[in-house]
Amino acid sequence: MAEKKIQKTLSYNLNGKTVVSKPFDFEAACLVDNRRFTGSSGVVGYMSLGKDAVNYMFEGTEVTDEVIKAMPMKERKELCEQAAMMYFDALTETGENSKNE
């Protein structure tokens, strides 16, 4: 029996309502990966890595690009870090699943 995978999402409290993003998927991973290898001015941190993925994951929700830009820096940083960690977790899972035993 196949093991069920838990989908990883982001959530944000907007005006007292919790808005949940779409799941972290291949497209979100590609966005983080692109940032990882292109960087921004040579400085790549978790906030920079996860920025595009956060915007992508909240597409179609009330958490628009404008809402993300207006977020307090601490909250935006946390979301970006979560998206970046989802990427690194996916890399680790892929590596573990592809090992020859």
TORROVEX-313899 format. One record per residue: residue number from 0; x, y, z of N, C-alpha, C in turn. Coordinates in pm, whole numbers. Atoms other than C-alpha are relative to their C-alpha. Example, Ala and Ser with C-alpha at 12.3 -4.5 7.8 and 13.67 -1.06 7.14 Angstrom:
<pts>
@i=0&nu=89&nv=-119&nw=0&cau=1230&cav=-450&caw=780&cu=90&cv=120&cw=0
@i=1&nu=-82&nv=-119&nw=-6&cau=1367&cav=-106&caw=714&cu=-77&cv=109&cw=73
</pts>
This chain:
<pts>
@i=0&nu=84&nv=-118&nw=0&cau=0&cav=0&caw=0&cu=89&cv=124&cw=0
@i=1&nu=-81&nv=-122&nw=13&cau=140&cav=338&caw=-101&cu=-18&cv=90&cw=121
@i=2&nu=2&nv=-93&nw=-113&cau=230&cav=581&caw=172&cu=-61&cv=132&cw=-44
@i=3&nu=61&nv=-129&nw=33&cau=14&cav=894&caw=175&cu=96&cv=112&cw=30
@i=4&nu=-85&nv=-117&nw=-19&cau=206&cav=1216&caw=130&cu=-86&cv=115&cw=50
@i=5&nu=70&nv=-119&nw=-52&cau=104&cav=1522&caw=325&cu=41&cv=118&cw=-87
@i=6&nu=-29&nv=-117&nw=82&cau=75&cav=1827&caw=103&cu=41&cv=116&cw=90
@i=7&nu=-52&nv=-112&nw=-78&cau=272&cav=2123&caw=229&cu=-57&cv=129&cw=-56
@i=8&nu=60&nv=-127&nw=38&cau=98&cav=2460&caw=224&cu=50&cv=109&cw=94
@i=9&nu=-27&nv=-116&nw=-85&cau=145&cav=2808&caw=363&cu=-134&cv=51&cw=50
@i=10&nu=124&nv=-65&nw=-45&cau=-114&cav=2990&caw=570&cu=34&cv=138&cw=53
@i=11&nu=-17&nv=-139&nw=-44&cau=-160&cav=3356&caw=651&cu=-131&cv=50&cw=55
@i=12&nu=119&nv=-56&nw=-63&cau=-402&cav=3530&caw=882&cu=-24&cv=139&cw=-58
@i=13&nu=34&nv=-126&nw=65&cau=-564&cav=3808&caw=680&cu=-132&cv=49&cw=55
@i=14&nu=120&nv=-60&nw=-58&cau=-813&cav=4025&caw=868&cu=-82&cv=-102&cw=79
@i=15&nu=67&nv=97&nw=-87&cau=-893&cav=3746&caw=1113&cu=-40&cv=-130&cw=-69
@i=16&nu=35&nv=122&nw=74&cau=-935&cav=3480&caw=842&cu=130&cv=-68&cw=-43
@i=17&nu=-117&nv=73&nw=42&cau=-678&cav=3209&caw=781&cu=-15&cv=-39&cw=-147
@i=18&nu=-1&nv=30&nw=143&cau=-597&cav=3187&caw=410&cu=110&cv=-103&cw=-22
@i=19&nu=-94&nv=108&nw=26&cau=-429&cav=2865&caw=298&cu=36&cv=2&cw=-148
@i=20&nu=-49&nv=-1&nw=138&cau=-215&cav=2855&caw=-15&cu=-29&cv=-133&cw=-68
@i=21&nu=1&nv=129&nw=68&cau=-221&cav=2590&caw=-282&cu=126&cv=-74&cw=44
@i=22&nu=-115&nv=78&nw=-46&cau=24&cav=2308&caw=-211&cu=130&cv=33&cw=-73
@i=23&nu=-132&nv=-11&nw=59&cau=395&cav=2332&caw=-273&cu=10&cv=-110&cw=-105
@i=24&nu=-3&nv=97&nw=110&cau=440&cav=2164&caw=-611&cu=126&cv=20&cw=-84
@i=25&nu=-117&nv=-7&nw=87&cau=688&cav=2123&caw=-895&cu=28&cv=143&cw=-45
@i=26&nu=-17&nv=-139&nw=45&cau=629&cav=2479&caw=-1020&cu=62&cv=86&cw=111
@i=27&nu=-56&nv=-75&nw=-113&cau=697&cav=2624&caw=-673&cu=146&cv=-37&cw=21
@i=28&nu=-138&nv=45&nw=-15&cau=1012&cav=2413&caw=-650&cu=89&cv=62&cw=-107
@i=29&nu=-77&nv=-61&nw=110&cau=1127&cav=2544&caw=-989&cu=27&cv=148&cw=27
@i=30&nu=-19&nv=-142&nw=-31&cau=1075&cav=2902&caw=-874&cu=109&cv=19&cw=105
@i=31&nu=-106&nv=-9&nw=-102&cau=1291&cav=2845&caw=-566&cu=134&cv=-36&cw=-64
@i=32&nu=-122&nv=45&nw=64&cau=1547&cav=2659&caw=-775&cu=60&cv=110&cw=-89
@i=33&nu=-47&nv=-110&nw=85&cau=1568&cav=2948&caw=-1023&cu=66&cv=108&cw=85
@i=34&nu=-57&nv=-102&nw=-89&cau=1630&cav=3193&caw=-738&cu=132&cv=-49&cw=59
@i=35&nu=-120&nv=57&nw=-62&cau=1887&cav=2958&caw=-590&cu=121&cv=15&cw=-92
@i=36&nu=-114&nv=-1&nw=91&cau=2100&cav=2956&caw=-901&cu=21&cv=133&cw=-71
@i=37&nu=-22&nv=-132&nw=59&cau=2045&cav=3311&caw=-1027&cu=28&cv=103&cw=106
@i=38&nu=-23&nv=-92&nw=-111&cau=2035&cav=3489&caw=-693&cu=-47&cv=140&cw=-32
@i=39&nu=33&nv=-141&nw=18&cau=1972&cav=3856&caw=-647&cu=119&cv=78&cw=53
@i=40&nu=-121&nv=-76&nw=-34&cau=2286&cav=4070&caw=-649&cu=102&cv=-87&cw=73
@i=41&nu=-97&nv=88&nw=-62&cau=2485&cav=3766&caw=-543&cu=-34&cv=-41&cw=141
@i=42&nu=39&nv=33&nw=-136&cau=2307&cav=3748&caw=-208&cu=-124&cv=-89&cw=-6
@i=43&nu=114&nv=91&nw=2&cau=2082&cav=3448&caw=-164&cu=-25&cv=-49&cw=142
@i=44&nu=42&nv=47&nw=-131&cau=1903&cav=3393&caw=164&cu=-136&cv=-64&cw=-15
@i=45&nu=130&nv=66&nw=6&cau=1587&cav=3206&caw=250&cu=-110&cv=93&cw=-47
@i=46&nu=105&nv=-93&nw=41&cau=1378&cav=3518&caw=205&cu=3&cv=21&cw=-151
@i=47&nu=-14&nv=-18&nw=144&cau=1514&cav=3572&caw=-144&cu=-41&cv=-128&cw=-73
@i=48&nu=31&nv=127&nw=65&cau=1483&cav=3202&caw=-231&cu=-150&cv=-26&cw=-10
@i=49&nu=141&nv=36&nw=-5&cau=1119&cav=3169&caw=-130&cu=-96&cv=104&cw=-54
@i=50&nu=87&nv=-112&nw=39&cau=985&cav=3503&caw=-257&cu=-96&cv=-35&cw=-113
@i=51&nu=86&nv=28&nw=115&cau=854&cav=3392&caw=-596&cu=-96&cv=-116&cw=29
@i=52&nu=85&nv=114&nw=-34&cau=720&cav=3063&caw=-459&cu=-118&cv=43&cw=87
@i=53&nu=110&nv=-48&nw=-86&cau=517&cav=3245&caw=-193&cu=-108&cv=67&cw=-84
@i=54&nu=98&nv=-67&nw=86&cau=354&cav=3468&caw=-453&cu=-77&cv=-102&cw=-84
@i=55&nu=63&nv=105&nw=82&cau=285&cav=3165&caw=-675&cu=-98&cv=-84&cw=82
@i=56&nu=85&nv=88&nw=-81&cau=143&cav=2952&caw=-393&cu=-129&cv=68&cw=45
@i=57&nu=121&nv=-72&nw=-41&cau=-104&cav=3224&caw=-291&cu=-83&cv=51&cw=-118
@i=58&nu=78&nv=-43&nw=116&cau=-222&cav=3292&caw=-650&cu=-142&cv=-54&cw=11
@i=59&nu=140&nv=41&nw=-3&cau=-600&cav=3282&caw=-668&cu=-64&cv=9&cw=137
@i=60&nu=56&nv=-16&nw=-135&cau=-647&cav=3357&caw=-298&cu=-12&cv=150&cw=30
@i=61&nu=11&nv=-139&nw=-45&cau=-717&cav=3674&caw=-105&cu=137&cv=60&cw=33
@i=62&nu=-135&nv=-47&nw=-28&cau=-346&cav=3697&caw=-29&cu=67&cv=27&cw=-135
@i=63&nu=-50&nv=-41&nw=131&cau=-255&cav=3884&caw=-346&cu=145&cv=48&cw=12
@i=64&nu=-136&nv=-54&nw=-1&cau=87&cav=4012&caw=-448&cu=7&cv=130&cw=79
@i=65&nu=4&nv=-127&nw=-73&cau=-15&cav=4351&caw=-307&cu=-5&cv=-23&cw=151
@i=66&nu=8&nv=33&nw=-143&cau=-106&cav=4196&caw=29&cu=136&cv=-49&cw=49
@i=67&nu=-132&nv=51&nw=-38&cau=228&cav=4013&caw=36&cu=100&cv=114&cw=13
@i=68&nu=-91&nv=-115&nw=-7&cau=417&cav=4336&caw=-39&cu=-25&cv=86&cw=122
@i=69&nu=36&nv=-85&nw=-114&cau=229&cav=4514&caw=240&cu=17&cv=-69&cw=135
@i=70&nu=-17&nv=74&nw=-127&cau=294&cav=4243&caw=502&cu=117&cv=57&cw=79
@i=71&nu=-118&nv=-34&nw=-80&cau=519&cav=4325&caw=793&cu=116&cv=-91&cw=-43
@i=72&nu=-117&nv=73&nw=49&cau=870&cav=4216&caw=697&cu=19&cv=-134&cw=72
@i=73&nu=-18&nv=124&nw=-76&cau=883&cav=3955&caw=975&cu=-92&cv=-110&cw=-53
@i=74&nu=95&nv=99&nw=48&cau=570&cav=3779&caw=845&cu=35&cv=-47&cw=-141
@i=75&nu=-38&nv=35&nw=137&cau=681&cav=3790&caw=481&cu=125&cv=-89&cw=2
@i=76&nu=-123&nv=79&nw=-13&cau=1024&cav=3657&caw=583&cu=-32&cv=-142&cw=43
@i=77&nu=36&nv=134&nw=-48&cau=865&cav=3364&caw=769&cu=-61&cv=-84&cw=-111
@i=78&nu=60&nv=74&nw=111&cau=655&cav=3266&caw=466&cu=105&cv=-40&cw=-103
@i=79&nu=-106&nv=30&nw=96&cau=956&cav=3288&caw=235&cu=91&cv=-111&cw=51
@i=80&nu=-84&nv=103&nw=-59&cau=1163&cav=3079&caw=473&cu=-70&cv=-136&cw=-4
@i=81&nu=75&nv=125&nw=5&cau=887&cav=2817&caw=491&cu=1&cv=-59&cw=-140
@i=82&nu=-1&nv=48&nw=139&cau=870&cav=2794&caw=111&cu=138&cv=-53&cw=-36
@i=83&nu=-136&nv=46&nw=28&cau=1250&cav=2764&caw=87&cu=26&cv=-134&cw=68
@i=84&nu=-21&nv=126&nw=-72&cau=1251&cav=2488&caw=349&cu=-80&cv=-114&cw=-65
@i=85&nu=76&nv=102&nw=72&cau=978&cav=2302&caw=157&cu=81&cv=-51&cw=-118
@i=86&nu=-86&nv=35&nw=113&cau=1215&cav=2307&caw=-141&cu=112&cv=-93&cw=46
@i=87&nu=-111&nv=83&nw=-48&cau=1508&cav=2169&caw=59&cu=-49&cv=-134&cw=54
@i=88&nu=60&nv=127&nw=-44&cau=1282&cav=1907&caw=219&cu=-29&cv=-89&cw=-120
@i=89&nu=30&nv=77&nw=121&cau=1172&cav=1799&caw=-129&cu=127&cv=-58&cw=-60
@i=90&nu=-127&nv=51&nw=50&cau=1534&cav=1768&caw=-239&cu=50&cv=-118&cw=84
@i=91&nu=-44&nv=106&nw=-91&cau=1615&cav=1557&caw=66&cu=-84&cv=-126&cw=-22
@i=92&nu=88&nv=114&nw=22&cau=1310&cav=1333&caw=13&cu=31&cv=-69&cw=-132
@i=93&nu=-31&nv=56&nw=131&cau=1396&cav=1287&caw=-354&cu=130&cv=-79&cw=6
@i=94&nu=-129&nv=69&nw=-14&cau=1754&cav=1195&caw=-267&cu=-12&cv=-129&cw=77
@i=95&nu=19&nv=121&nw=-81&cau=1645&cav=945&caw=-2&cu=-76&cv=-106&cw=-77
@i=96&nu=80&nv=96&nw=76&cau=1393&cav=784&caw=-236&cu=75&cv=-59&cw=-119
@i=97&nu=-72&nv=48&nw=117&cau=1646&cav=742&caw=-515&cu=126&cv=-79&cw=32
@i=98&nu=-120&nv=74&nw=-40&cau=1921&cav=570&caw=-315&cu=-17&cv=-149&cw=-35
@i=99&nu=-2&nv=144&nw=26&cau=2013&cav=219&caw=-424&cu=36&cv=-71&cw=128
@i=100&nu=-31&nv=74&nw=-123&cau=2005&cav=-25&caw=-140&cu=44&cv=-139&cw=-32
</pts>
